[in-house]
Amino acid sequence: MIRPKFISYPVVSLVAGLLVLAAPATPWAAEINLTYAFFAPARTFPGKQMAHWAEQVGKRTGGKVAVKTFPAGTLLGATEMYDGVTKGVADIGLGSPSYDPGRFPLTSGVSLPMGFTNATVASRTLWELTKELQPKEYENFKVIAMFTTEPGYIQSRSPVRNAADLKGMKLRAAGTGVPVLKALGAAPIGMPMPEVPQSVQTGVINGTMTSREVLQDFKLAETLKYVTDYPTVVVTFAAVMDRKRWEKLPADVKKVIEELAPEMAVWTGNYHDNENVGAALKWAAKEHKLQILSLAADERARWDAKLKPMEAEWVKEMNAKGLPAVRYLARLRELRDQFAKK
Ligand code: 3IO
């Protein structure tokens, strides 16, 4: 055995011991820590999207970036999400542009009755459209993921089989769904999703119009026993960072995040369309005797006719604001048809 001449064992162990003490408490600690806020619970599909993104960023940066998630409004609620990101309360915020169409006017075009067949097609359209046309409404943000719900359905305490059933009914929707419900003759109320269960319990609303997985994920099927089989409009989501915060990230991290963005539309749409909604409907039918009500063909045609003017009204409204509404909708239709084919 060869012993180094002037270094005795006690010295070696002392040096080794000091090295251990000098090391960080967690030697695997990430170089960059990001906080990610969402306003609804982790079990919901946008919450699962957030967890998937966090996991993928960790993996693809080889542990250089660690993302800490704050679901259920523990860091920021629905109405304070985007301002909270600007103020630096969270590095990343997942909010719903549909909750504030005044702030995200062009994006509200995706929530017009455009005949999207599912969340995957609508999510891919929303992402690509935003990437290509760069609406000014995101100028202070870096958008890191976008996706939508499936087209919303009326889910109510009492059955809605025709316009007479719907007349004056207090129904809740995201902001972009309010004009749809109004056109159909209901009495719409805009309200963030987390407030819906209690508002249904207290009778403030008699139902909601949104994607159908909420029957299980927010336990709404306990009270809302009817779904009218008439797909309406999607609700949009956008996860953003403050632009200045984004610029400070190293190039390799930016690259990982940018590569992940289009994948998130597909991943989230696929989970929502092919697992989330179907399982919820099955559960609600079995556990709560949910009933799906179909509309007679002539009634359906009358509902379609009531929604028809919305597009022209939207274009007029956007034009008045100097926004490129016609161009936005033209490209939206192209992308919708392109993704619907695949
Ligand atoms: C939603 C928001 C948070 C968690 C689950 C959700 N499912 C559908 C929505 C969107 C929404 O608020 C709405 O009105 O459709």
Residues whose N, C-alpha, C, O or C-beta is under 5 A from the ligand:
A	BS01	3IO	A40 T44 T149 A173 A174 M193 M209 T210 S211 V235
